[in-house]
Amino acid sequence: MNTAEVNKRLSEYLLSMKGVHAEERDGGTVFVLASKPFAAIFSETIEIKAKNDYNETIRFLHEEISAAEIMGEGWNSIRYSENLPFEVISDMADRGYRLTYSKLPKQVQREIEEYYFD
C-alpha cells in the first residue's frame, strides 16, 4: 500500500469510530473525539496518542515508529513503510481512541454512546 492508500484507508477507519470528526490543523488532518485529538495524518507521518508503557514497546518492535514530532509527548509518529502492516496502525488507532474515550467525563461518554448507537 502506498502513502495515499494508507492515508485514505486510515482516515475512513478513524471517521467510522463513534463521535470522531476530522479537523485541518497543524498542517494535517487531526482526528478528534469530543474536542480531544487522538490521531493525525500528515504528509510524511501518522501520529497517534498512546499510553507511555505501550510507547516503549511498540517503538522497540517497529523501527518505523518513534516519538511524535508534531503532536507532542504521549504520541507516536509512524513513518510510512511497506514493512509495517496496516493492522499495526489500525490497532494503534483503536488504542488511541480507547485511551481518549476513557479520559472523557462519564456524561460525555454516555452522550457519545446514546447519540452514536450501532
N, C-alpha and C positions, 0 to 999 in steps of 0.2 A: 504494500500500500504506500502511495506517495504522500507527501505532506498535505496536499489539498484534500485527498480522500480521508486521511486521518482526521483532519480538522472538521470536515463535513460530518463524518460518522460520529465523532465525539460531540460535536455541537448538537446534533439530533438526539443523541443519547442523554445529554445533560438537560436539554429542554423537555424531555419526556418525564423527568422527575417531578414529583408533586411540589408545586409552589415556586418553581425555578423560572427566572426570566434572565434575559441577557441585556447587558449594557455595554456600550462602546466607551472605553476609558483606558487610560494608561497605554494607549497605542495598540489595544487589542480588544477582544470580546471577553468581558468578565461575566461569569455566571453567578447569580445571586439568589439566595434563599432568605426571604424576609429581611431584606436590607443587609444581609451578611454574605460577602463574597466567599466562594469556596473553590472555584476553578476559574482558569483564564486561559484563553488561546491567543498566542502572539504569533508573529510571522515565523520565528525561529524556534519557539519553545511552547510547551504547555506547562502551566503551573497549577498545582493542586494542593490544597490545605491538608495537613495530616498531623497526627499525634507525634510528639517528639520521639518516643520509643520506636515507632514504626519507621520514622525517617531514617534512622541509622541503619536499620535492617534493609529497607528497600534500596538505599543508596549503595550498600555493600553488595547486594545481589545483582544490580544492574548498573553498568558504567554510564548508561545514558541518563541516569537520574542523579541530581545533585541538589544542593541548597538553592532555593529560589533566588533569582536575580532581581525580579521586579516587585513581587507581591510581599516579600519580607520573610521574617522569621516564622517558623512553623509551616512553611510551604516547601514543596519540592518542585524542581524545574526538570522537565523531561525534554531532552534533545531528540529530535526525530531520528529514527534508525529502523532499518528493515529487520534488525535483530530483536527488537522489542515488540512482543505480541500485543495486539490491541487489547486483549483480555487483561493484561497487566495495567494498562492505562484505565480501562473501564473499572477495574477493581479499585484502583486508587481514587477514581471519581466517586464510587459508591462510598468509600471510607470517608472521603472529604465531606460528602453530603450528610452522612450519618453523624459525623463529628459536629458539623454546623447545626444540624437539627437538634442534637442532644443539648446544645448550649442555649437554645431558644427558650424563652419563658413558656411554661406549660400551656398558658392560654393561647399563645401563638401556635404552638404545636397542635392544639385542638382545632384551631381555626383552619390550619392547613389540612388536617385530616377531614374536617367536615366539608370544606369547600372543594377539595380535590379528591372526591370519592372515586373509587375504582369503577 
